[in-house]
Amino acid sequence: MRITEIRVWQRDLPLIKPYRLSGGRLLFERLDSTFVAIRTDEGSVGWGEACPWGHTYLPAHGAGVRAALELLAPALIGADPLALDAVNRQMEVALPGHAEAKSALDVACWDLLGQATGMPLWRLFGADAAVPVALNSSISTGTPQEMVALIRDAAARGYTVHSAKIGGTDIAADIERMTAISEALPPDHAVTFDVNRAWTPGIAVQVLNAVPSRDWVEQPCETLDQCAHVSERVPQPIMLDECMLTYQDHLEAWKRRACEGVKVKPNRVGGLTKARRIRDFGVAVGWRMHIEDVGGSALADTAAIHLAASTPEENRLASWICHDHLAEDPVPGQGVRNCNGHVVPPDAPGHGVVPDTDRFGDPVAIYGG
């Protein structure tokens, strides 16, 4: 099997409502997503998606993904898409960095591998069944009352695990938010307080030693060094996210004892091939992991959920699905969907999502052919 053509589409994905994180300093109203279709000489087509969460959350943006594809896609014409390690090495030679663009291509190759073998991705990742994966709500920064109300709304849709966005320079406000949420949380629910790197180490230590909560705290500061400093001085378990870009970052975090868990996001680390390696490392060292993607439609969500579903239960925390926050659905009715706070990956070969190209319109770029 050889790659003969790669097509690229751009889609705007507006959010249902404006979303704030990192102490409210970052505001998002729409996402810029890039879809790729890899066609082969055997007539099969594999799909991938890359959707940065805006352009202020991580060093990535939608136009940058498509610019990177101008260099990456031609380098893969003629390659065997089922030789996943070789494909990833070719992409590294063609363009260092730019993990988001590589992720879309890597996911599309995994989709082709699943189709060629007749197996869903969860099977290729080592699972013997498509187990349900718990979902994690995402609660935008606001007043304590607003955030508690959002958690109640999420609970009404079946969510029992919540990610509450806090952080900033107002120490009293964050103490009030965390205390109010902890007191209002139903006994069978769980919460992670996600700072999105908005605290300095000093503020993190002050806040976390002043609250009664012993729930997970995610990415309290900007860098791995700062988070490791905080981890040694607070009673809560620390989850790392934005500073974990490579396998080496995860190895260093383990060596530093900087966390008890991580978020594994294929789009951020360069695709399912690299995300799986990181997941396996996390299992080996006993971490707990949220496995989900940075953003995107049900296509991106579904690819990540396949990896989550194949992760041992004792290492698997809840996953977030971006498409639950979108006002438009580019792949209606397909892929994972919230069913009382859980999702189950499809049994179809590959990741199981096949976009309707008539709905997508003309591609913005075609390579090969």
Protein Blocks (a to p, Z undefined) as FASTA:
>chain_A
ZZfbdcddddddddfbdcdeehhlaccfbdcddddddddfkopacddddddehjklbgcd
fklmmmmmmmmmmmmgopafklmmlmmmmmmmmoggjlllmmmmmmmmmmmmmmmnopaf
klmnopabdcddddddddddddfklmmmmmmmmmmnopabdcddeedjblklmmmmmmmm
mmmpcfkbccdddeklpacfklmmmmmmmpfbfcdcehkbfblmlmmmmmmmccbdcddf
klmmbfklmmmmmmnopafbdcddfklnopjklmmmmmmmmmmnopacddddfbdcfklm
mmmmmmmmmpcfklpccdddfklmpcbdfbghiajddeehiacddfbehjhpacdfklno
pafbdeeZZ
